[in-house]
Amino acid sequence: MIPPPSAPRAQARHRARLNEEKNIRYALDGDQARDEERNRRGGDDGRTGALVGCATVTTPTKDDPFESYNRTIFTINDTVDQYALKPVAKGYVWAVPEPVRNSVTNFFSNIGDVYIAVNNLLQLKIADGVSDIMRVAINTVFGVGGLFDVASAAKLPKHVGDFGMTMGHYGVPSGPYLVLPLLGQSTVRDTVGLVPDYFGNPLSYVHPDSVSWALYGVNLVNTRESARRHRHARRRRARQVFVRA
C-alpha cells in the first residue's frame, strides 16, 4: 500500500528532528571529552584533542546501531568543518559580495530543481513535478541561467525532493541513522538514494571532470555559508521571542 502523499514529508521532518537531536548529543559528548582531554594535558588549544570525541562511545541502541561509527565520523566532520570549511567559508564571504553569493545559491538551487522534478514525477506528484520543470525553464531563460530566482517571484513554490524520499513514498523504511563523511546526517535509505541523486544531478555531466568537481566544491562552501546564515537568523528570532516573553 502506497502511503498518502503527505506521509513521506511528515516522516522526513520527524526523522530530521530526531537526527538533529542525535547530532546535538554527539556534539555535547564530544565537547565534554575534549574539555577533559584539555584539562588532562594542562590546557592546550584543543587541536591535539580534536578527535578525542571519537572515543566517547556508548552501547549502540536500537535506533542508532552504528553509534560508534557515527560518533567517529561526526567528530571528524566537525574537525574538518572547524579547521577547513569554516575558514574557507569566511574567506568566501570576505571576497564575494552578498548579491553574488545569492546568485550562486540561486544557480545551484535551479540545478537542484531538475532532480527534484524527476523525483516528484516518480512519486506521481504530477502538479509539483510540472511546477518544478516550469521553475527550471523560467529561471534558466529569464533568470540568466538560474542566477536570479524569477520563478519564486512568479509564485511558483520551491519544493524539496530526492530519491530517498521517493523510496519512502513507496514504503521503503528509512533504516538506521547514519553520519556520512562531509555530507553529515543521513539514513541507510537516503545513503542508497545518493547514487541515483548523483546521476540525476546535471553537474555530474559537466566536462572536464575538474570543472564538475570544482562546481561541487563551490556548492559545498556556499551551502556551508548559507547554513551559517540560517543558524544565525534562527538564533536572532529565538532571542527576539525570548525578549518579548
Secondary structure, 3 states (H helix, E strand, C coil): CCCCCHHHHHHHHHHHHHHHHHHHHHHHHHHHHHHHHHHHHCCCCCCCCCCHHHHCCCCCECCECCHHHHHHHHHHHHHHHHHHHHHHHHHHHHHCCHHHHHHHHHHHHHHHHHHHHHHHHHCCCHHHHHHHHHHHHHHHHHCCCCCCCHHHHCCCCCCCCCHHHHHHHCCCCCCCEEEECCCEEEEHHHHHHHHHHHHHCHHHHCCCHHHHHHHHHHHHHHHHHHHHHHHHHHHHHHHHHHHHC
